[in-house]
Amino acid sequence: MTVCPDCVKSEFASAPQIGEEERLSDTSEFRRASRRQHDRAMRIRRDLQDDVLFNVSGKLRCALGITIFLVCMFFFMLGDSPTFSTPISRLDIDSQRFISVGICWLAAGLVFISFRRHKLLISIVGIAMMVLGWFAPEIWRYKHVEPLPDEPRKVEKKARVEPETVAAPKPGAVMKPEDLQVFYESRDKNPHMAHYAIYMTHQDSASRSIIRDALTRLLEAEYTRAYTRADGALFVVTNARGGLRNISRLLARFGRVAYAKPEEALYEVSFMPEHANMVCLYSSDVLGNPHNPAFVQANLAEIRCLDPLRVRTAAQTLKNANVRALRKDVHSTLLSVLQEPWQSEQDTYRSLIEALVTYAPAQDKRTIDFCRNYFHNCRSRREPTSAAVMELLIREVPEEMVAPVVEMWSVNPVAWNSILASLGDKAEDEIIALLSKTEKLQLISTILNYMGEYGSAKSLPAVEKLTQHPDSIISHAAKNTLETLKQRQ
């Protein structure tokens, strides 16, 4: 089939022609759409590239933040263990919380800026870290705290309201006339002595000897005998301190006073081991580890025990630890325990006093009074006095200590030389008076050495007299001391 060229031309000529303006408009619209698509594609590509980079660095930041948080938690958990300790665990609780909050908030900040997506989950994790940072020092503390015995203040309150005289024996009372026969015989043999009959129920043979010794100490008696009975034991206290009052309050340390008849010196006590702190609620790891959160409470419970050995061990442990936490509680507990008579247990008495000196604030009147009583007790027994007690008394009441220190120094100059030196020139008058009374050559020589170090113009006349002493050594030492005093003037 052949196509006529003229026909083709006529058809093209008859078809509608697109205007120049419409063609140009379609071309520009196409270009704008292509440009928008291109910009969108480039923006998506750029966002994807940035998100990939942020995702990698975010994972590193998140991992670093979680690692820091876990290491912080591990150190607090490790420091609370009785086996290990860390420098952080040796700080007080406020300092530990400050360090924990700083570290955990830093870790939470790294987690917050880790990812652009999953904001809700990231926020929950970060807030949890911040909260745990505040409570981290005490999480394991709550875990290890063991049940505590009654506080001493509660025991004292109960003892104060305990009546001295209880009603007459009720039907079915444990004490019987035949049980008291040995008590009546002891009282008849020594009518001039004070005797007490204390029937103790619910106690066993393991605690009987401790109870017997505790009764002798608390009642300041000569001795105590124990007689076993079916329901307990009868303790007959012999030659107790005369004029002793309110026995029920002392016996409340052992348990519940079920019956009391003071006019006949008869008492009945239901022994309670937990109340008397005879049951040790703590392990040796807690009692001996100053970094354990329950260390102070555990040793305070031991100090309130009736066994002097446990009391002495706990007092020495607290003194050596010298902890900064709960110092007021330690001080008040020691004051309360020292109100009991401890003169018969000198080793325990010394340990309690030294622990009291360690935890006492400056210028504490009650501490000074207890130390003064301990010092005079040691003097009366002619036993050595604690150096810590002497330092406190010389520091707090130096004028009061001059005469007794010089007296002891004159008996044993070598042992008391350092204590006399701590008084310094305050003891000069007493030393001058001592020099005029003594004729011991060794003591005179020691006095001259003291005057050479601390003497003043008041010592010149006494030293000049010694320059003519018949003993050549004394006269030579007096001349040297005299030159020293003159040079000092």
C-alpha positions as CSV (number, residue, x, y, z in Angstrom):
1,M,0.0,0.0,0.0
2,T,1.4,3.3,-1.0
3,V,1.0,6.5,1.1
4,C,0.5,9.7,-0.7
5,P,2.8,12.4,0.6
6,D,0.3,15.1,0.0
7,C,-2.3,13.3,2.1
8,V,0.2,13.1,5.0
9,K,0.9,16.8,4.8
10,S,-2.8,17.6,4.7
11,E,-3.4,15.6,7.9
12,F,-0.6,17.3,9.8
13,A,-1.8,20.6,8.6
14,S,-5.4,19.8,9.8
15,A,-4.2,18.6,13.4
16,P,-4.4,21.2,16.2
17,Q,-0.9,22.7,17.0
18,I,0.3,23.0,20.7
19,G,1.1,26.6,21.6
20,E,4.5,27.7,22.5
21,E,3.4,28.9,25.9
22,E,1.8,25.6,26.9
23,R,4.9,23.7,25.9
24,L,7.2,25.9,28.0
25,S,4.8,25.7,31.0
26,D,4.8,21.9,30.9
27,T,8.6,21.8,30.8
28,S,9.1,24.1,33.8
29,E,6.5,22.2,35.9
30,F,8.3,19.0,35.1
31,R,11.6,20.5,36.2
32,R,10.2,21.7,39.5
33,A,8.7,18.3,40.3
34,S,12.0,16.7,39.4
35,R,13.9,19.1,41.6
36,R,11.5,18.5,44.5
37,Q,12.0,14.8,44.2
38,H,15.7,15.2,43.9
39,D,15.8,17.4,47.1
40,R,13.7,14.9,48.9
41,A,15.9,12.0,47.9
42,M,19.0,13.9,48.9
43,R,17.4,14.8,52.3
44,I,16.4,11.3,53.0
45,R,19.9,10.1,52.0
46,R,21.5,12.7,54.2
47,D,19.2,11.8,57.1
48,L,19.9,8.1,56.7
49,Q,23.7,8.8,56.7
50,D,23.4,11.0,59.8
51,D,21.2,8.4,61.6
52,V,23.7,5.6,60.9
53,L,26.6,7.8,62.3
54,F,24.5,8.8,65.3
55,N,23.4,5.2,65.8
56,V,27.0,4.0,66.1
57,S,28.2,6.7,68.5
58,G,24.9,6.4,70.4
59,K,25.5,2.8,71.0
60,L,29.0,3.6,72.3
61,R,27.6,6.3,74.6
62,C,24.9,4.0,75.9
63,A,27.3,1.2,76.6
64,L,29.7,3.5,78.4
65,G,26.9,5.0,80.5
66,I,25.6,1.6,81.5
67,T,29.1,0.3,82.2
68,I,29.8,3.3,84.5
69,F,26.6,2.7,86.3
70,L,27.2,-1.0,86.8
71,V,30.8,-0.4,88.0
72,C,29.5,2.1,90.6
73,M,26.9,-0.4,91.9
74,F,29.5,-3.1,92.0
75,F,31.9,-0.9,94.1
76,F,29.1,-0.1,96.6
77,M,28.1,-3.8,96.8
78,L,31.8,-4.9,97.2
79,G,32.5,-2.3,99.9
80,D,29.6,-3.6,102.0
81,S,31.0,-7.1,102.0
82,P,32.6,-8.1,105.3
83,T,35.5,-9.6,103.4
84,F,36.4,-6.6,101.1
85,S,36.3,-2.9,101.5
86,T,36.9,0.1,99.3
87,P,37.9,3.7,99.9
88,I,34.3,4.8,99.3
89,S,32.9,2.4,101.9
90,R,35.1,4.0,104.6
91,L,33.4,7.4,104.1
92,D,30.2,8.4,105.9
93,I,26.8,7.9,104.3
94,D,26.4,11.5,103.1
95,S,29.8,11.4,101.3
96,Q,29.0,8.1,99.7
97,R,25.6,9.4,98.5
98,F,27.3,12.5,97.0
99,I,29.8,10.3,95.0
100,S,27.0,7.9,94.0
101,V,24.7,10.6,92.7
102,G,27.5,12.3,90.7
103,I,28.6,9.0,89.0
104,C,25.1,7.8,88.3
105,W,23.9,11.1,86.9
106,L,26.9,11.2,84.6
107,A,25.9,7.7,83.4
108,A,22.3,8.8,83.0
109,G,23.3,11.8,80.9
110,L,25.3,9.6,78.5
111,V,22.2,7.3,78.1
112,F,19.9,10.3,77.5
113,I,21.9,11.5,74.5
114,S,22.4,8.0,73.0
115,F,19.6,7.7,70.5
116,R,17.1,9.9,68.7
117,R,14.5,7.2,68.6
118,H,12.9,5.3,71.5
119,K,12.9,8.4,73.7
120,L,10.4,6.9,76.2
121,L,12.5,3.8,76.9
122,I,15.7,5.9,77.1
123,S,14.1,8.3,79.6
124,I,12.9,5.5,81.8
125,V,16.3,3.9,81.9
126,G,18.0,7.3,82.7
127,I,15.6,8.2,85.4
128,A,16.0,4.8,87.0
129,M,19.8,5.3,87.1
130,M,19.4,8.7,88.7
131,V,17.1,7.3,91.4
132,L,19.3,4.3,92.1
133,G,22.3,6.7,92.4
134,W,20.6,8.3,95.4
135,F,19.7,5.0,97.2
136,A,22.8,2.9,96.2
137,P,24.8,3.5,99.4
138,E,21.9,2.1,101.4
139,I,20.6,-0.8,99.2
140,W,22.9,-3.4,100.7
141,R,22.8,-1.7,104.1
142,Y,19.2,-2.7,104.4
143,K,20.0,-6.1,103.2
144,H,22.6,-6.8,106.0
145,V,21.0,-5.1,109.0
146,E,20.0,-7.7,111.5
147,P,17.3,-7.4,114.2
148,L,18.5,-5.2,117.1
149,P,17.8,-5.8,120.7
150,D,16.0,-3.3,122.8
151,E,17.6,0.1,123.0
152,P,19.1,1.0,126.4
153,R,16.8,3.9,126.8
154,K,13.8,1.6,126.5
155,V,15.3,-0.7,129.1
156,E,16.0,2.2,131.5
157,K,12.4,3.4,131.0
158,K,11.0,0.0,131.8
159,A,13.3,-0.2,134.9
160,R,12.2,3.1,136.2
161,V,8.5,2.3,136.2
162,E,9.2,-1.2,137.7
163,P,7.7,-1.0,141.2
164,E,10.0,-1.8,144.1
165,T,7.3,-3.6,146.0
166,V,5.1,-6.1,144.2
167,A,2.0,-7.7,145.7
168,A,2.2,-10.6,148.1
169,P,3.0,-14.0,146.6
170,K,0.2,-15.2,144.4
171,P,-1.1,-18.8,144.5
172,G,1.2,-21.0,142.5
173,A,4.3,-18.9,143.0
174,V,7.6,-20.6,142.1
175,M,9.3,-19.8,145.4
176,K,8.5,-22.2,148.2
177,P,9.6,-22.2,151.9
178,E,11.8,-25.3,151.4
179,D,13.6,-23.5,148.6
180,L,14.4,-20.6,150.9
181,Q,15.8,-22.7,153.7
182,V,19.4,-22.2,152.7
183,F,18.8,-18.4,152.5
184,Y,17.4,-18.3,156.0
185,E,20.4,-20.3,157.3
186,S,22.9,-18.0,155.7
187,R,21.1,-14.9,157.1
188,D,21.0,-16.4,160.6
189,K,24.7,-17.2,160.6
190,N,25.7,-13.7,159.7
191,P,22.9,-11.4,160.8
192,H,25.1,-8.3,160.5
193,M,25.5,-8.8,156.7
194,A,23.0,-7.8,154.0
195,H,21.6,-10.9,152.3
196,Y,19.3,-11.3,149.3
197,A,17.4,-14.3,147.9
198,I,16.8,-14.1,144.2
199,Y,14.9,-16.9,142.5
200,M,15.7,-17.0,138.8
201,T,13.4,-19.0,136.5
202,H,13.8,-20.0,132.9
203,Q,17.6,-20.0,133.1
204,D,20.0,-22.9,132.2
205,S,23.3,-24.1,133.5
206,A,25.2,-22.3,130.6
207,S,24.2,-18.9,131.9
208,R,24.1,-19.7,135.6
209,S,27.7,-18.8,136.3
210,I,27.4,-15.5,134.3
211,I,24.3,-14.6,136.3
212,R,25.9,-15.4,139.6
213,D,28.9,-13.2,138.8
214,A,26.7,-10.4,137.5
215,L,24.6,-10.4,140.7
216,T,27.8,-10.2,142.8
217,R,29.0,-7.2,140.7
218,L,25.7,-5.4,140.5
219,L,24.8,-5.8,144.2
220,E,28.5,-5.2,145.2
221,A,28.4,-8.3,147.3
222,E,31.2,-10.4,148.7
223,Y,30.0,-13.5,146.9
224,T,26.9,-15.3,145.5
225,R,25.9,-18.9,145.7
226,A,23.6,-20.7,143.3
227,Y,21.3,-23.6,144.3
228,T,19.7,-25.5,141.5
229,R,16.0,-26.1,141.7
230,A,13.5,-27.9,139.4
231,D,12.1,-24.7,137.9
232,G,15.3,-22.6,138.0
233,A,18.0,-21.6,140.5
234,L,18.1,-19.8,143.8
235,F,20.9,-17.2,144.1
236,V,21.8,-16.2,147.7
237,V,23.8,-13.0,147.7
238,T,25.9,-12.5,150.8
239,N,27.3,-9.3,152.3
240,A,25.9,-6.9,149.8
241,R,26.5,-3.2,150.1
242,G,24.5,-1.8,153.0
243,G,21.7,0.6,152.3
244,L,21.2,-0.6,148.7
245,R,17.8,0.5,147.4
246,N,15.6,-0.3,144.4
247,I,16.9,-3.8,143.9
248,S,14.0,-4.4,141.4
249,R,15.6,-1.9,139.0
250,L,18.9,-3.8,139.0
251,L,17.2,-7.1,138.6
252,A,15.2,-5.8,135.7
253,R,18.4,-6.2,133.7
254,F,17.9,-9.9,133.8
255,G,14.2,-10.1,132.8
256,R,10.8,-9.5,134.4
257,V,10.6,-9.1,138.1
258,A,7.6,-11.3,139.0
259,Y,7.7,-10.9,142.8
260,A,9.5,-8.6,145.2
261,K,9.3,-8.3,149.0
262,P,12.1,-5.8,149.9
263,E,11.5,-6.0,153.7
264,E,12.5,-9.7,153.6
265,A,15.0,-9.3,150.7
266,L,13.1,-11.9,148.5
267,Y,12.8,-11.5,144.8
268,E,11.7,-13.6,141.9
269,V,12.8,-12.9,138.3
270,S,11.7,-14.6,135.1
271,F,15.0,-14.7,133.2
272,M,14.9,-13.4,129.6
273,P,18.1,-14.1,127.6
274,E,17.2,-11.6,124.8
275,H,16.3,-8.9,127.3
276,A,19.6,-9.4,129.1
277,N,21.5,-9.4,125.8
278,M,22.8,-12.8,126.5
279,V,21.9,-14.0,123.0
280,C,24.4,-12.8,120.4
281,L,22.5,-11.7,117.4
282,Y,25.5,-10.9,115.3
283,S,28.3,-12.9,113.6
284,S,32.0,-12.4,114.3
285,D,32.3,-10.8,110.8
286,V,29.9,-8.1,111.7
287,L,31.4,-7.5,115.2
288,G,34.9,-7.2,113.9
289,N,34.4,-5.3,110.7
290,P,34.2,-1.5,111.2
291,H,33.1,-1.0,107.5
292,N,30.0,-3.1,108.1
293,P,26.8,-0.9,108.4
294,A,25.7,-2.9,111.5
295,F,29.2,-2.8,113.2
296,V,28.3,-0.1,115.8
297,Q,24.9,-1.5,116.7
298,A,26.3,-5.0,117.1
299,N,29.0,-3.9,119.5
300,L,26.6,-1.7,121.4
301,A,24.4,-4.7,121.9
302,E,27.5,-6.6,123.2
303,I,28.3,-3.8,125.6
304,R,24.9,-4.1,127.2
305,C,25.6,-7.8,127.8
306,L,25.9,-9.3,131.3
307,D,29.1,-11.2,130.4
308,P,32.1,-8.9,131.3
309,L,34.3,-10.7,128.7
310,R,32.0,-9.8,125.9
311,V,31.6,-6.2,127.2
312,R,35.4,-5.8,127.4
313,T,35.9,-7.1,123.9
314,A,33.2,-4.9,122.4
315,A,34.6,-1.8,124.2
316,Q,38.1,-2.5,122.9
317,T,36.8,-3.0,119.4
318,L,34.9,0.3,119.4
319,K,37.9,2.1,120.9
320,N,40.3,0.7,118.2
321,A,37.9,1.4,115.4
322,N,37.1,5.0,116.5
323,V,34.3,5.2,113.9
324,R,32.8,8.6,112.9
325,A,29.2,7.3,112.5
326,L,26.8,7.1,115.5
327,R,29.4,8.6,117.9
328,K,26.6,10.1,120.1
329,D,24.9,6.7,120.4
330,V,28.2,5.1,121.4
331,H,28.9,7.8,124.0
332,S,25.5,7.7,125.6
333,T,25.5,3.9,125.7
334,L,28.9,3.9,127.4
335,L,27.7,6.4,130.0
336,S,24.6,4.2,130.7
337,V,26.7,1.1,131.1
338,L,29.3,2.8,133.3
339,Q,26.6,3.7,135.8
340,E,26.8,0.1,136.9
341,P,29.5,-0.8,139.5
342,W,32.5,-2.2,137.6
343,Q,35.1,-1.9,140.3
344,S,35.3,-5.6,140.7
345,E,36.1,-6.0,137.0
346,Q,39.1,-3.8,136.6
347,D,40.0,-4.9,133.0
348,T,36.4,-4.4,131.8
349,Y,36.2,-1.1,133.7
350,R,39.4,0.1,132.0
351,S,38.2,-0.8,128.5
352,L,34.9,1.0,129.0
353,I,36.5,4.1,130.3
354,E,39.1,4.2,127.5
355,A,36.3,3.7,124.9
356,L,34.4,6.6,126.6
357,V,37.4,8.8,126.3
358,T,37.7,8.0,122.6
359,Y,34.1,9.0,121.8
360,A,33.6,11.8,124.4
361,P,33.2,15.4,123.1
362,A,35.4,18.2,124.6
363,Q,34.5,19.6,128.0
364,D,31.9,16.8,128.7
365,K,31.2,17.0,132.4
366,R,29.9,13.4,132.8
367,T,32.9,12.0,131.0
368,I,35.2,13.9,133.3
369,D,33.3,12.7,136.4
370,F,33.6,9.0,135.3
371,C,37.3,9.4,134.5
372,R,37.9,11.1,137.9
373,N,36.2,8.2,139.7
374,Y,38.2,5.7,137.7
375,F,41.4,7.5,138.5
376,H,40.7,7.6,142.3
377,N,39.7,4.0,142.2
378,C,43.0,3.1,140.6
379,R,44.8,5.2,143.2
380,S,43.1,3.4,146.1
381,R,43.9,0.0,144.6
382,R,47.5,1.2,143.8
383,E,47.0,0.0,140.2
384,P,48.3,1.7,137.0
385,T,46.0,4.2,135.5
386,S,45.1,4.4,131.9
387,A,47.2,6.8,129.9
388,A,44.2,8.0,127.9
389,V,42.3,8.8,131.1
390,M,45.3,10.8,132.5
391,E,45.7,12.8,129.3
392,L,42.0,13.7,129.4
393,L,42.1,14.7,133.0
394,I,45.3,16.7,132.6
395,R,43.8,18.5,129.6
396,E,40.4,19.2,131.1
397,V,41.2,19.7,134.9
398,P,45.0,20.3,135.2
399,E,44.8,22.1,138.5
400,E,43.0,19.2,140.1
401,M,45.5,16.6,138.9
402,V,48.7,18.4,140.1
403,A,48.8,17.0,143.7
404,P,47.9,13.3,142.9
405,V,50.3,13.2,139.9
406,V,53.2,14.6,141.9
407,E,52.4,12.1,144.7
408,M,52.5,9.2,142.3
409,W,55.5,10.6,140.5
410,S,57.4,10.8,143.8
411,V,56.8,7.1,144.3
412,N,57.8,6.0,140.8
413,P,59.5,8.8,138.9
414,V,60.4,6.7,135.9
415,A,56.8,5.5,135.2
416,W,55.2,8.9,135.8
417,N,57.8,11.2,134.3
418,S,56.0,11.7,131.0
419,I,52.7,12.4,132.8
420,L,54.4,15.0,135.0
421,A,56.0,16.5,131.9
422,S,52.5,17.0,130.5
423,L,51.6,19.2,133.4
424,G,54.7,21.4,132.8
425,D,55.2,24.4,135.1
426,K,51.8,23.9,136.7
427,A,53.4,21.4,139.1
428,E,56.3,23.7,140.1
429,D,54.9,24.6,143.6
430,E,54.1,21.0,144.5
431,I,57.6,20.0,143.3
432,I,59.3,22.7,145.5
433,A,57.2,21.5,148.5
434,L,58.2,17.9,147.8
435,L,61.9,18.9,147.5
436,S,61.9,20.3,151.0
437,K,60.4,17.1,152.5
438,T,62.4,14.3,150.8
439,E,65.9,13.1,151.4
440,K,66.1,10.4,148.7
441,L,69.0,11.2,146.5
442,Q,67.4,9.7,143.3
443,L,64.3,11.7,143.8
444,I,66.3,14.9,144.5
445,S,68.2,14.3,141.3
446,T,65.0,13.8,139.3
447,I,63.5,17.0,140.8
448,L,66.6,19.0,139.7
449,N,66.1,17.7,136.2
450,Y,62.5,18.8,136.3
451,M,63.4,22.3,137.5
452,G,66.0,22.6,134.8
453,E,63.3,22.1,132.2
454,Y,60.2,23.8,133.8
455,G,61.5,25.8,136.8
456,S,61.2,29.5,137.2
457,A,62.5,32.2,139.7
458,K,60.4,30.5,142.5
459,S,62.8,27.5,142.3
460,L,66.0,29.5,142.8
461,P,66.1,29.5,146.6
462,A,65.5,25.7,146.9
463,V,68.1,24.9,144.2
464,E,70.7,27.2,145.8
465,K,70.5,25.3,149.1
466,L,71.3,22.1,147.2
467,T,74.6,23.5,145.9
468,Q,76.0,22.9,149.4
469,H,74.6,19.3,149.5
470,P,77.2,16.8,150.9
471,D,76.7,14.5,148.0
472,S,78.9,15.7,145.2
473,I,76.7,14.5,142.4
474,I,73.7,16.4,143.9
475,S,75.6,19.5,144.4
476,H,77.1,19.4,140.9
477,A,73.6,18.9,139.4
478,A,72.2,21.7,141.6
479,K,74.9,24.1,140.2
480,N,74.1,23.2,136.6
481,T,70.3,23.6,137.3
482,L,71.0,27.0,139.0
483,E,72.9,28.3,135.9
484,T,70.1,27.1,133.7
485,L,67.4,28.9,135.8
486,K,69.5,32.1,135.8
487,Q,70.0,32.0,132.0
488,R,66.2,31.5,131.6
489,Q,65.5,34.6,133.7
